[in-house]
Amino acid sequence: MPRDPRAMVFIGIKNSVIALDEKTGAEVWRVELKSMSFVYVIWDGQSVYATNAGEIWRIDPERGSVIWRNELKGLGRGFASLASSRAPGAQPGLDLVAEMARQAAAAAAAASG
């Protein structure tokens, strides 16, 4: 079942990417990658990206399914770093959440006097 990725923690360890519920620490999903080497992970507000043994994966943060994988042929199997061109504030749904908070605050202020 899909979960809100804003309420999860993403971990890269051994040959896996694991999503944990931020409140309980319970495992939500796990994706096994190619190698037992170091796994580097980022979440850019829309997708989870992982690199391991010279390859990169895009992972659906809600379901843990692999969207695509690129073997980065000809570049070796060393460490790779990741970055995204998405602006940190460009996360889906954040404008709606902020508007709901503004409306709730306005309603609370009106109710109190």
C-alpha positions as CSV (number, residue, x, y, z in Angstrom):
1,M,0.0,0.0,0.0
2,P,1.4,3.4,-0.9
3,R,2.7,5.6,2.0
4,D,3.5,9.3,2.3
5,P,7.2,9.5,1.6
6,R,7.4,12.7,3.8
7,A,6.7,10.4,6.8
8,M,9.5,8.0,6.0
9,V,13.3,7.8,6.5
10,F,15.3,6.3,3.6
11,I,18.5,4.3,4.4
12,G,21.2,2.9,2.2
13,I,23.0,-0.1,3.8
14,K,24.9,-3.0,2.4
15,N,23.1,-3.8,-0.9
16,S,19.7,-2.4,0.0
17,V,17.6,0.8,0.3
18,I,15.1,0.6,3.1
19,A,12.2,2.9,4.0
20,L,11.3,3.2,7.6
21,D,8.2,4.8,9.2
22,E,9.6,7.9,10.9
23,K,7.4,7.6,13.9
24,T,7.7,3.9,14.7
25,G,10.9,2.8,12.9
26,A,9.0,0.0,11.3
27,E,10.2,-1.1,7.9
28,V,7.8,0.0,5.1
29,W,9.7,-1.5,2.1
30,R,13.1,-2.8,1.0
31,V,14.8,-2.8,-2.4
32,E,17.9,-5.0,-3.0
33,L,20.5,-3.5,-5.3
34,K,23.4,-5.2,-7.1
35,S,26.4,-5.2,-4.8
36,M,27.3,-5.5,-1.2
37,S,29.2,-2.2,-1.4
38,F,28.2,1.2,0.0
39,V,24.8,2.6,-0.9
40,Y,24.3,6.3,-1.3
41,V,20.7,7.5,-1.2
42,I,18.9,10.9,-1.7
43,W,15.2,11.8,-1.8
44,D,14.5,15.0,-3.7
45,G,10.9,15.5,-2.7
46,Q,9.6,13.3,-5.5
47,S,11.8,10.3,-6.0
48,V,14.4,8.2,-4.2
49,Y,17.7,7.8,-6.0
50,A,20.4,5.3,-4.9
51,T,23.8,4.6,-6.2
52,N,25.8,1.4,-5.6
53,A,28.7,-0.2,-7.3
54,G,28.8,2.3,-10.1
55,E,25.1,2.0,-11.0
56,I,22.1,4.3,-10.2
57,W,18.5,3.4,-9.5
58,R,15.3,5.6,-9.3
59,I,12.9,4.1,-6.7
60,D,9.2,5.0,-6.1
61,P,9.3,6.3,-2.5
62,E,5.7,5.2,-1.8
63,R,5.9,1.6,-3.0
64,G,9.6,0.8,-3.1
65,S,9.5,-0.4,-6.7
66,V,12.4,0.3,-9.1
67,I,11.3,2.8,-11.7
68,W,14.6,2.6,-13.7
69,R,18.2,1.5,-13.4
70,N,21.2,2.7,-15.3
71,E,24.4,0.7,-15.3
72,L,26.6,3.8,-16.2
73,K,28.5,1.6,-18.6
74,G,32.2,2.3,-19.0
75,L,32.5,4.3,-15.8
76,G,33.7,1.6,-13.4
77,R,32.3,0.4,-10.1
78,G,33.6,3.1,-7.8
79,F,31.7,5.5,-5.5
80,A,29.3,7.9,-7.2
81,S,27.5,10.9,-5.7
82,L,24.0,12.1,-6.5
83,A,22.3,15.5,-6.8
84,S,18.9,16.6,-8.2
85,S,17.9,19.7,-10.1
86,R,14.6,19.9,-8.2
87,A,14.4,22.8,-5.8
88,P,14.0,21.6,-2.2
89,G,10.8,23.6,-1.8
90,A,9.3,22.1,-4.9
91,Q,8.0,19.1,-3.1
92,P,4.5,17.9,-4.2
93,G,1.7,18.8,-1.8
94,L,3.6,21.3,0.3
95,D,1.6,24.3,-1.0
96,L,-1.6,22.5,-0.1
97,V,-0.3,21.6,3.4
98,A,0.7,25.2,4.0
99,E,-2.7,26.5,2.8
100,M,-4.5,24.1,5.1
101,A,-2.4,25.3,8.0
102,R,-3.2,28.9,7.2
103,Q,-6.9,28.1,7.0
104,A,-6.8,26.2,10.3
105,A,-5.0,29.1,12.1
106,A,-7.5,31.6,10.7
107,A,-10.4,29.5,11.9
108,A,-8.8,29.1,15.3
109,A,-8.3,32.9,15.6
110,A,-11.9,33.6,14.5
111,A,-13.2,31.1,17.0
112,S,-11.2,32.5,19.9
113,G,-12.5,36.0,19.6
